[in-house]
Amino acid sequence: MNSTTESTRRKFLHLTAAGVAGAAAGAATTLSAQEAPRVIAPSGAAPQTVYDVRAFGAKGNGMTVDTRAINRAIDAAATAGGGTVHFPSGTFLCYTIHLKSKVALYLDQGTIILAADTGPGGQYDAAEPNHWDHYQDYGHSHWRNSLILGEDIHDFSIIGPGLIWGKGLSRGTRQGPRAEDPGVGNKAISLKNCHNVILRDFSILHGGHFGILATGVDNLTIDNLMIDTNRDGMDIDCCRNVRVSNCSVNSPWDDGICLKSSFGLGYARATEMVTISDCLLTGSFEEGTLLDGTCKPFPPDANIPRNGRIKFGTESNGGFKRITVSNCVFDGCRGLALEAVDGAVLEDVTVTNISMRDIVDGPIFIRLGDRMRGPEDVPVGALRRVIISNVVCSNAASNISSLFSGLPGHPIEDLKLSNILIEHSGGGTAAQAALQPPEEERERYPEPRRFGDTPSHGFFIRHVNGIEMNDVKILMRREDARPAFVLEDVHDADFFRIKTATAANTPTFALKAVEDFKVSQSSTVPDTHLDKADNKKL
């Protein structure tokens, strides 16, 4: 237990030592918000700052719907100027819970907030109308159809070691109840236009379309969460000053930690000043087995996409700026993805100290695209000033290498990669080496698999101005007939201390429309400086 959690627990125990016993005695009847302070405070004392949900009629038995009682407790705390709403051990069956400013929810050890099934017993808040919902999918365009909702509020938190179980939530339109259907919820936690928010120490199981969707949230701390879910772990959209740390996310069917900058708020807003550190991202395990500690892998023949990664995009109208990713582990999932495809500017990003294993496609994917899902007449964006260092990857799939691709006339600018070690399965053929990946400029969803197999086994680099790569080593388990590096329409490329095994009669570099190319101190290529290479192999 970290010091912050211990301090919170000590404060909670101190505040409730006298009040909770009295609250339990009166919990058999439903109390109004006006009556609550008189119940939870000792006679003659000032109202307490801790509100036990049982004092407001919550049963916590997993059968009685406790939504109204919980919302009354939150209202009472907010009316009193703020406080902590305490969930003791128990299972609290709920529909939409409404967060309020200056109110903390504390989930005790053994607490479960359980998302109820939509039906005769109740339903979730209706999704609000959104004039801009055609620019992103349904889930990103609506917030109120959620288990826990915070909108236009500030200074609040959800803390404690309990569990949020989205059992009754929809994962979207692909299966089960549709999110568009009346009364259906599809997010465990949904936050819109908020600031000063702390989410710490709890777990999410089966979070629906999103375990956490935060849109337009500034000064956001997400720390020490465990998310084991059936789609996205957390989406951080149009947010500023965000700290994500010490989280573990198992999300085989979708992304683990996903930064977005959609048009859901009705204007383009950047996601900026973000740090993501000390996190585990995986798509390896059957849902629930990360939480219970068994970490049960899927059967080899299971048709699971195994996403689970860190990704910037795909929604990218507002941009991504000043972002650092560090000290993270990727296991049995897709690789790191940086995507600016809807007019966004992606710039000033550092990624360092990343360990990857069993990656199912290219370990690193960087894409400046022209999908342009947003208002008309927005120019193509930019992707520039990205540093990636200290990355190790073992047992990556080999058919798709790491891939950096801009657009004709819109190059990616100023990439720097250092201390990279990638081991992949190998086995690439001469036929694959002759492939020409499509440009994929418009409309289609931008992912590595859209480009098909790559003609390189290490890095495919196209439409890039200014790239430095040093201390890069590429290993393969089987001989591969493709070049390690394929460069097309690249200007100012500098390679230093490159090591890779090569098959007989297979070049290390294949260059097409490349200018100002340099390689030095590399194992398979002599020191070379080319002013121009229209079609050359080294």
C-alpha positions in Angstrom: 0.0 0.0 0.0 1.4 3.4 -1.0 1.7 6.3 1.5 -1.1 8.2 -0.2 -3.5 5.3 0.2 -2.5 4.7 3.8 -3.0 8.4 4.6 -6.5 8.4 3.0 -7.4 5.3 5.0 -6.2 6.7 8.3 -8.2 9.9 7.7 -11.3 7.9 6.8 -11.1 5.7 9.9 -10.6 8.8 12.1 -13.6 10.6 10.7 -15.9 7.6 10.8 -15.0 6.1 14.2 -18.0 7.7 15.9 -20.3 8.4 13.0 -20.6 5.2 11.1 -21.9 3.2 14.0 -24.8 5.6 14.4 -25.4 5.6 10.7 -25.6 1.8 10.6 -28.3 1.8 13.3 -30.4 4.2 11.2 -29.8 2.7 7.8 -33.0 0.6 7.8 -35.0 3.6 6.6 -34.3 5.8 3.6 -33.2 9.3 4.7 -33.4 12.6 2.8 -30.3 14.6 2.2 -31.4 17.1 4.8 -31.7 14.4 7.5 -28.4 12.7 6.7 -25.9 15.0 8.6 -28.0 14.6 11.8 -27.7 10.8 11.4 -24.0 10.4 10.6 -22.8 13.0 13.2 -22.7 12.4 16.9 -25.3 14.4 18.9 -24.4 18.1 19.3 -21.4 17.8 16.9 -20.8 19.5 13.6 -21.8 17.4 10.5 -19.2 14.9 9.5 -17.4 15.0 6.2 -17.9 11.2 5.6 -21.3 9.9 4.4 -21.9 6.2 4.6 -24.2 5.1 1.8 -26.0 2.7 4.1 -27.3 5.6 6.1 -29.2 6.7 2.9 -30.8 3.3 2.4 -28.2 1.4 0.3 -28.4 -2.3 1.0 -25.2 -3.5 -0.7 -26.7 -7.0 -1.1 -26.2 -7.3 -4.9 -30.0 -7.7 -5.4 -31.5 -4.4 -4.4 -30.9 -1.5 -6.8 -29.0 1.1 -4.7 -28.7 3.9 -7.2 -31.1 6.4 -5.5 -29.6 5.9 -2.1 -26.1 6.4 -3.4 -27.0 9.6 -5.3 -28.7 10.9 -2.2 -25.5 10.4 -0.2 -23.5 12.2 -2.9 -26.1 15.1 -3.0 -25.8 15.4 0.8 -22.0 15.6 0.7 -22.2 18.2 -2.1 -24.9 20.3 -0.3 -22.7 20.4 2.8 -19.8 21.8 0.8 -18.0 18.5 0.1 -17.0 15.3 1.8 -16.4 11.6 1.3 -19.1 9.1 0.4 -18.1 5.8 1.8 -19.0 2.4 0.3 -18.4 -0.3 2.9 -17.8 -3.9 1.9 -20.8 -5.2 -0.1 -22.2 -5.3 -3.6 -24.0 -2.2 -4.7 -26.2 -2.8 -7.7 -26.5 0.4 -9.7 -27.6 2.3 -12.7 -26.1 5.8 -13.4 -24.3 7.4 -10.4 -23.9 11.1 -10.5 -20.6 12.6 -9.3 -20.6 16.1 -7.8 -17.9 18.7 -7.2 -15.9 18.4 -4.0 -17.1 14.9 -3.3 -14.9 11.8 -3.1 -16.2 8.2 -3.5 -14.3 5.8 -1.2 -14.6 2.1 -2.2 -13.5 0.0 0.7 -11.8 -3.4 0.5 -14.5 -5.8 -0.5 -16.7 -3.2 -2.1 -18.2 -3.9 -5.6 -20.2 -1.3 -7.5 -22.1 -3.6 -9.9 -23.6 -2.3 -13.2 -27.1 -3.6 -13.4 -28.7 -5.1 -16.5 -31.1 -2.8 -18.3 -34.7 -4.1 -17.9 -37.8 -3.8 -15.7 -35.6 -3.0 -12.7 -34.3 0.2 -14.2 -32.1 1.8 -16.8 -29.1 4.1 -17.3 -29.4 7.8 -18.1 -30.2 8.4 -21.7 -27.4 9.4 -24.0 -27.5 13.2 -24.7 -27.9 14.5 -28.2 -24.7 15.6 -29.9 -24.6 17.5 -33.1 -21.0 16.4 -33.7 -21.5 12.6 -33.3 -20.9 11.8 -36.9 -17.2 12.7 -36.6 -16.4 9.9 -34.1 -18.1 6.7 -33.0 -21.1 6.5 -30.8 -19.2 5.8 -27.6 -17.0 8.9 -27.9 -19.9 11.1 -28.7 -22.0 10.5 -25.5 -21.3 10.4 -21.8 -24.5 10.3 -19.8 -25.3 6.6 -20.7 -22.7 5.4 -18.1 -22.4 3.7 -14.8 -20.6 6.6 -13.1 -20.9 10.1 -14.6 -19.2 13.4 -14.0 -20.1 16.3 -16.1 -19.1 20.0 -15.7 -17.8 19.4 -12.2 -14.5 19.9 -10.4 -12.4 18.7 -7.4 -13.6 15.2 -7.0 -12.2 11.7 -6.8 -12.9 8.0 -6.8 -10.4 6.2 -4.5 -10.0 3.0 -2.5 -9.3 -0.6 -3.2 -12.8 -1.7 -4.2 -14.0 -2.9 -7.6 -16.2 -1.4 -10.3 -17.8 -4.3 -12.2 -19.5 -3.3 -15.5 -21.5 -6.5 -15.8 -24.6 -5.0 -17.3 -22.8 -2.6 -19.7 -22.8 -2.9 -23.4 -19.5 -3.1 -25.2 -21.0 -1.2 -28.2 -22.8 -2.3 -31.3 -20.7 -5.4 -32.1 -22.5 -7.8 -29.8 -25.0 -7.8 -26.9 -27.4 -4.8 -26.3 -26.6 -1.9 -28.5 -25.3 1.3 -26.9 -27.9 3.2 -28.9 -30.8 1.4 -27.4 -32.7 3.4 -24.7 -31.6 2.8 -21.2 -28.4 1.0 -22.1 -25.1 2.0 -20.5 -21.7 1.4 -22.2 -19.1 3.1 -20.0 -17.9 2.3 -16.5 -16.7 5.8 -15.8 -17.5 8.8 -18.0 -16.2 12.3 -17.4 -16.8 15.4 -19.5 -15.6 19.0 -19.0 -14.2 18.5 -15.6 -11.0 19.6 -13.7 -9.0 18.5 -10.7 -9.8 14.8 -10.7 -8.2 11.9 -9.0 -8.9 8.2 -9.8 -6.8 5.9 -7.6 -6.4 2.4 -6.3 -9.6 0.7 -7.5 -10.1 -2.0 -10.2 -12.5 -2.2 -13.1 -13.8 -5.5 -14.5 -15.7 -5.7 -17.8 -15.9 -2.0 -18.4 -18.0 -1.9 -21.5 -16.9 0.2 -24.5 -14.7 2.2 -22.1 -13.5 1.4 -18.6 -12.8 5.2 -18.4 -13.7 7.8 -20.9 -12.4 11.3 -20.0 -13.2 14.1 -22.4 -12.2 17.7 -21.8 -10.8 16.8 -18.4 -7.9 18.9 -17.1 -5.6 18.2 -14.1 -6.4 14.5 -14.1 -4.5 11.9 -12.1 -5.0 8.2 -12.8 -2.9 6.1 -10.5 -2.6 2.4 -9.4 -5.7 1.1 -11.2 -6.1 -2.4 -12.5 -8.4 -2.7 -15.5 -9.4 -6.1 -16.9 -12.0 -5.4 -19.6 -13.7 -6.3 -22.8 -12.9 -3.2 -24.9 -10.9 0.0 -24.2 -9.2 0.3 -20.8 -9.0 4.1 -20.7 -9.5 6.8 -23.3 -8.1 10.3 -22.5 -9.7 12.6 -25.0 -9.1 16.4 -25.4 -7.5 16.5 -21.9 -4.7 18.6 -20.5 -2.3 18.0 -17.7 -2.8 14.3 -17.2 -0.8 11.8 -15.1 -1.3 8.1 -15.7 0.9 5.9 -13.6 1.3 2.4 -12.0 -1.7 1.0 -13.9 -2.2 -2.5 -15.3 -4.6 -3.0 -18.2 -5.7 -6.2 -19.8 -7.8 -5.3 -22.9 -7.5 -8.0 -25.6 -10.4 -6.7 -27.7 -9.3 -3.0 -27.9 -6.7 -0.5 -26.8 -5.3 -0.4 -23.2 -4.4 3.3 -22.7 -5.5 5.4 -25.6 -5.0 9.2 -26.1 -7.5 10.8 -28.4 -8.4 14.3 -29.5 -11.8 13.9 -31.1 -14.4 16.5 -32.2 -16.9 15.2 -29.6 -17.0 18.5 -27.8 -17.8 20.4 -30.9 -14.4 21.9 -31.5 -10.8 20.7 -31.9 -9.0 20.5 -28.6 -5.5 19.0 -28.1 -4.6 16.4 -25.6 -1.4 17.8 -24.1 0.9 17.8 -21.2 0.5 14.1 -20.5 2.7 11.6 -18.8 2.2 7.8 -18.9 4.6 5.9 -16.7 5.2 2.5 -15.0 2.2 0.7 -16.6 1.5 -2.8 -17.9 -0.4 -3.2 -21.2 -1.5 -6.6 -22.3 -3.9 -8.4 -24.6 -2.8 -11.9 -23.5 -5.2 -13.0 -20.8 -8.8 -14.1 -20.6 -10.9 -11.4 -19.1 -10.9 -11.4 -15.3 -7.7 -13.4 -15.0 -5.4 -10.4 -14.6 -7.6 -9.3 -11.6 -7.6 -12.8 -10.0 -3.9 -13.2 -10.5 -4.1 -16.4 -12.6 -3.2 -14.6 -15.9 -4.8 -17.3 -17.9 -3.7 -17.1 -21.6 -6.1 -17.5 -24.5 -6.0 -20.9 -26.3 -3.7 -20.8 -29.3 -6.6 -21.0 -31.7 -8.7 -18.3 -30.1 -9.7 -15.5 -32.6 -8.7 -12.6 -30.3 -7.3 -9.4 -31.8 -5.0 -8.9 -28.7 -4.9 -5.1 -28.9 -4.0 -4.0 -25.4 -1.5 -1.3 -26.3 -0.7 2.4 -25.9 -2.0 4.4 -28.8 -2.4 8.0 -29.9 -5.5 8.2 -32.0 -7.3 7.2 -34.0 -9.6 10.2 -33.3 -7.1 13.0 -33.9 -8.8 16.3 -34.7 -7.2 18.5 -32.0 -3.7 17.0 -31.8 -1.2 15.6 -29.3 1.4 17.8 -27.8 4.1 17.5 -25.1 3.6 13.9 -24.1 6.0 11.4 -22.4 5.6 7.7 -22.2 8.1 5.9 -20.0 8.9 2.7 -18.1 6.0 0.6 -19.6 5.6 -3.1 -20.4 3.7 -4.4 -23.4 2.8 -8.1 -23.3 1.0 -10.2 -25.9 -0.6 -7.2 -27.7 -0.1 -4.8 -30.5 2.8 -2.3 -30.5 3.1 1.4 -29.8 1.0 3.5 -32.2 1.2 7.3 -32.9 -1.4 8.3 -35.4 -2.4 11.8 -36.6 -5.0 11.3 -39.4 -7.8 13.9 -38.9 -5.9 17.1 -39.2 -4.1 16.9 -35.9 -0.6 18.2 -35.1 1.3 15.5 -33.1 4.5 17.0 -31.8 7.1 17.0 -28.9 6.6 13.4 -27.8 9.2 11.2 -26.0 8.9 7.4 -25.5 11.5 5.7 -23.4 12.2 2.5 -21.5 9.7 0.2 -23.1 9.8 -3.6 -22.9 7.7 -5.6 -25.4 7.0 -9.3 -25.8 4.9 -11.3 -28.2 3.8 -8.3 -30.3 1.3 -9.3 -32.9 2.2 -6.7 -35.6 4.8 -3.9 -36.0 6.3 -3.0 -32.7 6.3 0.8 -33.6 3.7 2.4 -35.9 3.9 6.1 -36.7 1.4 7.5 -39.2 0.5 10.9 -40.6 -2.6 10.3 -42.6 -5.5 11.9 -44.5 -8.6 10.2 -43.1 -9.9 13.6 -42.2 -12.9 12.5 -40.2 -14.1 16.0 -39.1 -15.3 19.3 -40.5 -14.7 20.1 -44.1 -11.7 22.1 -45.4 -9.4 21.2 -42.5 -5.8 20.8 -43.8 -3.7 17.7 -43.3 -2.0 17.9 -39.9 1.7 17.4 -39.0 3.7 14.8 -37.1 7.1 16.0 -35.9 9.7 16.0 -33.1 9.3 12.4 -31.7 12.1 10.7 -29.8 11.9 7.0 -29.0 14.7 5.3 -27.0 15.5 2.3 -24.9 13.0 -0.2 -26.5 13.4 -3.9 -26.3 11.0 -6.3 -28.1 11.1 -10.0 -28.3 9.1 -12.5 -30.4 7.4 -10.0 -32.6 5.4 -11.1 -35.6 7.5 -10.7 -38.7 5.1 -10.1 -41.5 4.6 -6.4 -40.6 7.7 -4.6 -39.5 7.8 -1.3 -37.6 6.3 1.2 -40.0 6.6 5.0 -40.3 4.6 6.6 -43.1 3.6 10.1 -43.9 1.9 11.3 -47.1 3.2 12.5 -50.4 3.9 16.2 -49.8 3.2 15.9 -46.1 6.2 14.1 -44.6 6.7 13.1 -41.0 9.5 15.3 -39.6 12.3 14.9 -37.2 12.3 11.4 -35.7 15.0 10.1 -33.5 15.3 6.5 -32.4 18.1 5.1 -30.2 19.0 2.0 -28.3 16.4 -0.2 -30.0 16.6 -4.0 -29.9 13.9 -6.0 -31.8 13.7 -9.8 -32.2 11.1 -11.1 -34.6 10.1 -14.6 -35.9 11.6 -14.1 -39.3 10.8 -16.2 -42.4 10.1 -13.3 -44.8 10.3 -14.2 -48.5 11.6 -12.7 -51.6 8.0 -12.2 -52.8 7.3 -10.1 -49.7 10.5 -8.1 -50.3 9.0 -7.1 -53.7 5.7 -5.7 -52.2 4.7 -2.1 -52.4 2.5 -1.1 -49.5 -0.5 1.1 -50.5 -0.5 4.7 -49.5 -3.9 4.3 -47.7 -4.5 8.1 -47.8 -8.2 8.4 -47.3 -11.1 7.0 -45.3 -9.8 3.6 -44.1 -9.0 3.0 -40.5 -5.3 3.6 -40.1 -3.6 0.5 -38.6 -0.5 -1.4 -39.6 -2.5 -4.3 -41.0 -4.1 -2.0 -43.6 -0.7 -1.8 -45.3 -0.4 -5.5 -45.6 2.9 -7.3 -45.3 5.9 -5.0 -45.4 8.9 -5.4 -47.8 11.2 -4.9 -44.7 11.7 -7.0 -41.7 12.9 -4.2 -39.4 11.6 -0.8 -40.5 9.6 0.5 -43.4 10.1 4.3 -43.6 8.2 6.4 -46.2 7.6 10.2 -46.6 9.9 11.2 -43.8 12.2 14.3 -43.5 14.9 14.1 -40.9 15.3 10.7 -39.3 18.2 9.6 -37.0 18.6 6.0 -35.9 21.5 4.8 -33.7 22.3 1.7 -31.8 19.6 -0.4 -33.4 19.8 -4.2 -33.4 17.4 -6.5 -35.2 17.4 -10.2 -34.6 15.4 -12.9 -36.3 14.6 -16.5 -35.3 14.6 -17.6 -38.9 16.4 -16.4 -42.0 14.5 -13.5 -43.7 14.8 -12.6 -47.4 13.7 -9.0 -46.9 16.0 -6.0 -46.3 16.1 -4.8 -42.7 15.3 -1.2 -43.8 13.2 0.0 -46.7 13.2 3.8 -47.3 11.0 5.6 -49.8 10.8 9.4 -50.3 13.0 10.1 -47.3 15.3 13.1 -46.9 18.1 13.5 -44.4 18.4 10.0 -43.0 21.3 9.2 -40.6 22.0 5.6 -39.4 24.7 4.9 -36.9 25.8 1.6 -35.3 23.1 -0.6 -37.0 23.4 -4.4 -36.4 21.3 -7.0 -38.1 21.8 -10.5 -39.6 21.1 -10.8 -43.3 20.3 -13.7 -45.6 22.5 -14.4 -48.5 22.2 -11.9 -51.3 19.8 -9.8 -49.2 20.6 -6.1 -48.7 20.4 -4.3 -45.3 19.0 -1.2 -46.9 16.7 -0.7 -49.9 16.5 3.0 -50.9 14.1 4.6 -53.3 13.9 8.4 -53.9 16.1 9.0 -50.9 18.3 12.1 -50.4 21.1 12.8 -48.0 21.5 9.3 -46.7 24.3 8.4 -44.3 25.2 5.1 -42.6 28.3 4.6 -40.4 29.8 2.0 -38.0 27.3 -0.6 -38.9 27.8 -4.3 -39.1 26.8 -5.2 -42.6 27.2 -1.9 -44.6 30.4 0.1 -45.0 30.3 3.8 -44.1 28.4 5.5 -46.9 27.1 9.0 -47.7 24.7 9.3 -50.7 23.4 12.7 -51.8 20.7 10.9 -53.8 19.6 7.3 -54.3 16.7 6.7 -56.7 16.9 2.9 -56.5 19.8 1.5 -54.6 20.5 -1.4 -52.3 23.2 -1.6 -49.7 
